[in-house]
Amino acid sequence: MTMAQRIGFGTQIRKSPFFDATLRWGATGFSVYNHMYIPRDFGDPVQNYWNLVTAAILCDVAVERQIEITGPDAAQFVQMLTPRDLSQMAVGQCKYVLITNTEGGILNDPIVLRLGKDHFWFSLADSDILLWAQGLAVHSGLDVTICEPDVSPLQLQGPRSGEVMKALFGDSILDLRYFWLRELDLDGIPLVVSRTGWSSELGYELYLCDGTRGDDLWEKIMAAGAPFGLQPGHTSTIRRIEAGLLSYHADMDADTNPYELGLGRLVDLDTDFIGKAALARIRDQGIRRKQVGLVIDGPPLSGPNTVFWTVKKDGASIGTVTSAVYSPRLDQNIALALIAAEHAVLGDRVDILVDDQPARARIVDRPFYDPKKTRPKAELKAG
């Protein structure tokens, strides 16, 4: 028996409504995210990547738990949580936002969905924002109700995902715009569907609103997708690093601020939110660290990094590699790193300790592929 087989979890780690379906369809490995199992292994991760970028994959991402905020003051409370200006956000729209603490550190980077005038969801990365939001509400003086609803998303991602959606919902689904949502019903299964996803490919998220229908929904999607090459899969580390998509606890945490990540566009200091004074000070004083891309010399990495690798310049430590992987499409080892701002010079060479082995790397811009995001924004055609 391996060490992995000896490690077990009790009922405190939840299973998603799709858990049994993912086992039937070949999931062999899981990790824990937001106190829930998430499939991380359907076989070769490189094949999973090619399935994603050439056809389509279906991923159980029910771990993206929802915080539901409703009530007469819901819009004001939601704005208090994030530095991004949401004053013009329409019903039916989705936005990528940051949630910041009083020091301007990032607590989460969810998608916020506006389902009604006074009805919002935050689709979370891996941190306990439900408790943060409920705690803030206690003395806020605002009339809001905050809970975790019975909502579990799937991601359908890849260039043929639109054809799968058309087979499921008809031509009308092709009118759904990038970062917008629609409430739908699939043979009695209640859903919210959005044109979003964590892949930077054309894709959709299907938010199941009845946890008893997980098996039904999974099987219906897989059956509809069979003619288009749909495969079961997991979120692709390769593709997300190519796209410069961030992973909470890896590329950022509560000690990382938006300006260090080049996300100043998500900070509007004319709005009122938690962390406003701190972020105004950081903007004025400048940052000490900056996120950069790296191309690392040497043979293909055997897999993603599982620890933070040290970045050195002239023998001195200047930061860490936060995410690294080999890209088969680019035929390069690519990485995201947080380094001292004065050393963040495009084209400069640095040294990396890759699992304690020295390697050379070059500082580059990111994202590494499709910087204008033409793939996820692709126009869909009926026919």
Order of alpha helices (4+ residues) and beta strands (2+ residues): alpha-alpha-beta-beta-alpha-beta-beta-alpha-beta-beta-beta-beta-beta-alpha-beta-beta-alpha-beta-beta-beta-alpha-beta-alpha-alpha-beta-beta-beta-beta-beta-beta
